[in-house]
Amino acid sequence: MKFSEIIGQKTAKNILMKAAKGGRLPHALLFSGISGTGKKTMAKALAMYLNCEDPDDDGGCGGCKYCRQIVSGNFPDFWIIKTEDPKQKISIEYIREIIRRTSFSPLRNYRIFVIDEAEKLTEEAGNAFLKILEEPPERNIFILNVVEQLNLLPTVVSRCQKIPFYPIPRSEMVKWLVKNRSVDTDTASVLSKISGGSLGRAIKLLERDFFGKREEWIMSIIKLPSFEREEVFGLINKYMEMDLEDIKDMFTVWQSWLRDMMVIKEGGKKEDMINSDLSRLAEKVAERYSLKTLTDSIMLIYAAEQDIQRNRNLFLLLERLVFQLWKLLKDYRCS
């Protein structure tokens, strides 16, 4: 894994390479940014560079014993700590295992621990980890991956070198998707926009038959105002048969569709739209609604997304949202 193979993140690359080459790499690094922007990949590239038998200015050689072990996930001194259940917290037991492993020297040059979604650390685990950072064991590097550092203990944050990871530019994502996932430019463009600069999310959407589902979800919100009350209940029951990830993706699609119609009403260009391949349909539907109706609808969906994060009752959440959208879009007034 070469640093140049990581899409975007020039700032992170420059900071890490300069520190590593100068022998001034901190014992604790805080990688912050949305998921899917290369944080774990960067950690792996750094581990290869630090432990490679013959590294160059662009990272590990990729062919030596240690590089091959890191790539295959068999290197004994590269650990990614993460919970199996998305709702599970990182308990103190994980930190105790880190302490146990740091009690003996690394087999090669450096041992790297990556705590993924470090914002899941319980207060007890965070305080235990803080003690490690206060007296860091030699040749051990800790990388904390977070979306937002405000969710970590301030004392933990203060002891880490902060490395920002930015959303990946659309042009770079499009090139990568066309080359590595064999999709056409239009498909890659939509994926790059709807994923919000997260390459990881774009890949997941592609693997989950996103485009087939997207059309169905858009048509459902277009037809929603024409439904009778009993039909709305039927639609809600249909949505309840979907898995949670599909429901989240559907909310994202609905918001993008409503946003596209706002772009049209404001005189924006086709390239400014997320679902640019459906621009003609969006132009036709946009005539029905005022900007306020579209804005209010987006805010309803955003509130539902926040409720999902708070683990609210999913059926009640869907029932409330769909009926609110039904009433709002049914009573539209053109501007």
C-alpha positions in Angstrom: 0.0 0.0 0.0 1.6 3.2 -1.2 0.6 6.6 0.1 -0.1 7.7 -3.4 -2.7 5.0 -3.8 -4.9 6.7 -1.2 -7.4 9.0 -2.9 -7.2 12.6 -1.8 -5.9 13.5 1.8 -2.8 15.3 0.7 -2.6 17.2 4.0 -2.7 13.9 6.0 -0.1 12.3 3.8 2.3 15.3 4.0 2.0 15.5 7.8 2.6 11.8 8.4 5.4 11.4 5.9 7.3 14.4 7.1 7.0 13.3 10.8 7.9 9.6 10.0 10.9 10.5 7.9 12.2 12.9 10.5 11.7 10.4 13.3 9.2 12.7 15.0 6.1 10.6 14.7 3.9 11.1 17.8 2.8 8.1 19.8 -0.9 9.1 19.5 -2.7 10.3 16.3 -6.2 11.4 15.9 -7.7 10.9 12.4 -10.9 12.9 12.2 -13.4 13.1 9.3 -16.4 11.3 7.8 -16.2 7.6 7.3 -15.0 6.2 4.0 -12.3 8.8 3.4 -9.3 6.6 3.9 -8.5 6.7 7.6 -8.0 2.9 8.1 -6.2 2.7 4.7 -3.9 5.5 5.8 -3.2 3.7 9.1 -2.3 0.5 7.1 0.0 2.5 4.8 1.8 4.0 7.7 2.2 0.6 9.4 3.8 -0.7 6.2 6.1 2.2 5.9 7.3 1.9 9.5 7.9 -1.8 9.4 8.9 -2.4 5.8 12.4 -3.9 5.0 12.9 -1.5 2.1 10.6 1.5 2.2 10.8 4.4 -0.2 9.4 7.9 -0.3 5.9 6.7 -1.1 5.6 4.0 1.6 6.3 0.3 2.1 7.6 -1.8 -0.8 4.6 -4.1 -0.7 6.7 -7.2 -1.4 8.6 -7.9 1.8 7.4 -10.3 4.5 6.1 -7.6 6.7 4.3 -5.6 4.0 2.6 -8.8 2.8 1.5 -9.7 6.4 0.0 -6.2 6.9 -1.9 -6.4 3.7 -3.3 -9.8 4.5 -4.2 -8.9 8.0 -1.6 -11.3 9.6 0.9 -8.9 10.9 1.1 -9.5 14.7 1.7 -5.9 15.5 -1.1 -4.2 13.6 -4.4 -4.2 15.4 -7.7 -2.6 14.5 -10.0 -2.4 17.6 -13.7 -2.2 16.7 -16.9 -3.5 18.0 -18.8 -6.2 16.2 -22.2 -4.7 16.9 -22.7 -1.1 15.6 -24.6 -0.2 18.7 -22.0 -1.6 21.1 -19.6 0.7 23.0 -15.9 0.1 23.3 -15.6 -1.1 26.9 -12.6 -1.1 29.2 -11.9 -4.7 28.3 -10.6 -3.6 24.9 -8.2 -1.1 26.7 -7.1 -3.8 29.1 -6.2 -6.0 26.1 -4.1 -3.1 24.6 -2.3 -2.7 27.9 -1.6 -6.5 27.9 -0.1 -6.3 24.4 2.1 -3.3 25.2 3.7 -5.1 28.1 6.1 -6.8 25.6 8.2 -5.3 22.8 7.0 -5.2 19.2 8.3 -8.0 17.0 9.4 -5.6 14.3 9.9 -1.8 14.4 6.6 -0.5 15.6 3.3 -1.8 16.9 0.2 0.1 15.7 -3.2 0.1 17.3 -6.1 1.6 15.4 -9.2 2.3 17.6 -11.9 2.6 15.0 -15.0 4.7 15.9 -13.1 5.9 19.0 -16.1 8.0 19.9 -17.7 4.8 21.2 -15.2 4.6 24.1 -17.1 4.5 27.4 -16.0 7.0 30.0 -14.3 4.2 31.9 -12.5 3.0 28.8 -11.5 6.6 27.9 -10.0 7.2 31.3 -8.1 4.0 31.1 -6.8 4.8 27.7 -5.7 8.3 28.9 -3.3 6.6 31.3 -1.6 4.8 28.4 -1.2 8.1 26.6 0.2 9.8 29.7 2.9 7.1 29.9 3.2 5.8 26.4 5.1 2.5 25.9 8.0 2.8 23.5 7.6 1.8 19.8 3.8 1.7 20.2 1.6 4.1 18.1 -2.1 4.7 18.8 -4.4 5.9 16.1 -7.9 7.0 17.0 -10.4 7.2 14.1 -13.3 9.5 14.8 -15.9 11.4 12.8 -16.1 14.3 15.3 -13.4 14.7 18.0 -15.9 16.6 20.3 -17.3 13.1 21.2 -14.0 12.2 22.8 -12.7 13.1 26.3 -10.9 16.5 25.9 -7.9 15.1 27.8 -7.5 12.3 25.3 -7.8 14.7 22.4 -5.2 17.0 23.9 -2.6 14.2 23.9 -3.0 13.4 20.2 -1.6 14.8 17.0 -4.7 15.8 15.1 -4.8 14.8 11.4 -7.8 16.0 9.5 -9.4 13.8 6.7 -11.5 15.8 4.2 -14.3 14.7 1.9 -12.8 13.3 -1.3 -13.1 15.6 -4.3 -15.8 14.5 -6.7 -13.5 14.5 -9.7 -11.0 12.1 -8.0 -13.8 9.8 -6.9 -15.3 9.7 -10.4 -11.9 8.7 -11.9 -11.3 6.0 -9.3 -14.8 4.5 -9.6 -14.6 4.4 -13.4 -11.2 2.8 -13.3 -11.6 0.4 -10.4 -15.3 -0.4 -10.4 -15.9 -0.3 -14.2 -18.9 2.0 -14.0 -19.7 4.7 -16.5 -19.0 8.3 -15.8 -22.7 9.3 -15.1 -23.1 6.5 -12.6 -19.8 7.5 -10.9 -20.8 11.1 -10.8 -24.1 10.3 -9.0 -22.3 8.1 -6.6 -19.7 10.7 -5.8 -22.3 13.3 -5.1 -24.8 11.3 -3.0 -22.0 9.7 -0.9 -20.9 13.2 0.3 -17.2 12.7 -0.5 -17.0 9.3 1.1 -15.4 6.7 -1.2 -16.2 3.9 1.2 -19.9 4.8 1.2 -19.9 5.1 -2.6 -18.5 1.6 -2.9 -21.1 0.2 -0.4 -23.9 1.8 -2.4 -22.7 0.3 -5.6 -22.5 -3.2 -3.9 -26.0 -2.9 -2.5 -27.7 -2.4 -5.9 -28.2 1.2 -5.1 -29.4 2.4 -8.5 -32.2 -0.1 -8.8 -33.5 0.8 -5.3 -33.0 4.5 -5.9 -35.5 4.6 -8.8 -38.1 2.8 -6.7 -37.6 5.1 -3.7 -37.8 8.3 -5.9 -41.0 7.0 -7.6 -42.5 6.3 -4.2 -42.1 9.8 -2.9 -43.3 11.2 -6.3 -46.5 9.1 -6.0 -47.0 9.6 -2.3 -49.3 12.7 -2.5 -51.8 10.8 -4.7 -52.2 7.9 -2.2 -55.2 7.4 0.0 -54.7 7.0 3.7 -54.9 3.2 3.6 -52.3 3.1 0.8 -50.0 5.2 3.0 -50.2 2.6 5.7 -49.4 -0.1 3.2 -46.3 1.8 2.1 -45.2 2.1 5.7 -45.6 -1.6 6.2 -43.5 -2.2 3.0 -40.8 0.1 4.3 -40.7 -1.9 7.6 -39.7 -5.0 5.7 -36.5 -3.2 4.6 -33.2 -3.5 6.6 -32.0 -0.4 8.5 -29.2 0.4 6.0 -31.7 0.5 3.2 -34.0 2.8 5.2 -31.1 5.2 5.8 -30.2 5.1 2.1 -33.8 5.8 1.2 -33.8 8.9 3.4 -30.6 10.1 1.7 -32.2 9.6 -1.7 -35.3 11.4 -0.7 -33.3 14.4 0.6 -31.2 14.4 -2.6 -34.3 14.3 -4.8 -36.0 17.2 -2.9 -32.7 19.1 -3.0 -32.5 18.6 -6.8 -35.9 20.1 -7.2 -34.8 23.1 -5.2 -31.8 23.5 -7.4 -34.1 23.6 -10.5 -36.5 26.1 -8.9 -33.5 28.4 -8.1 -32.3 28.2 -11.7 -29.4 25.9 -11.1 -27.6 23.8 -13.7 -27.9 20.1 -14.3 -24.4 19.5 -13.1 -25.4 21.1 -9.7 -27.9 18.3 -9.2 -27.2 15.0 -7.4 -29.5 12.9 -9.4 -28.4 14.6 -12.6 -29.3 11.6 -14.7 -33.0 12.2 -13.7 -33.0 15.9 -14.4 -35.9 15.8 -16.8 -38.1 14.0 -14.4 -37.1 16.4 -11.6 -37.9 19.4 -13.7 -41.4 18.1 -14.3 -42.1 17.2 -10.7 -40.5 20.5 -9.3 -43.3 22.5 -10.9 -45.7 21.2 -8.3 -43.9 22.5 -5.2 -42.9 25.7 -3.6 -39.4 26.1 -2.2 -40.8 26.2 1.3 -42.6 22.9 0.8 -39.4 21.3 -0.4 -37.3 22.8 2.5 -39.8 21.7 5.1 -39.9 18.1 3.6 -36.1 17.9 3.8 -36.1 19.0 7.4 -38.7 16.3 8.3 -36.4 13.7 6.8 -33.4 15.1 8.6 -35.2 14.9 11.9 -36.1 11.3 11.2 -32.4 10.5 10.6 -31.5 12.0 14.0 -34.2 9.9 15.6 -32.7 6.8 14.1 -29.3 7.8 15.7 -31.1 8.0 19.0 -32.5 4.5 18.5 -36.1 5.6 18.5 -38.9 3.1 17.7 -38.5 2.5 13.9 -42.1 1.9 13.1 -43.4 5.0 14.9 -40.6 7.0 13.3 -41.5 5.8 9.8 -45.2 6.2 10.4 -44.8 9.8 11.6 -42.4 10.8 8.8 -44.4 9.2 5.9 -47.7 10.7 7.1 -46.1 14.1 7.6 -44.6 14.0 4.1 -47.9 12.8 2.7 -49.8 15.7 4.2 -47.1 18.3 3.3 -46.7 17.2 -0.3 -50.4 16.6 -0.8 -51.2 20.2 0.2 -48.5 21.7 -2.0 -48.8 25.2 -3.4 -46.7 26.1 -6.5 -44.6 29.2 -6.1 
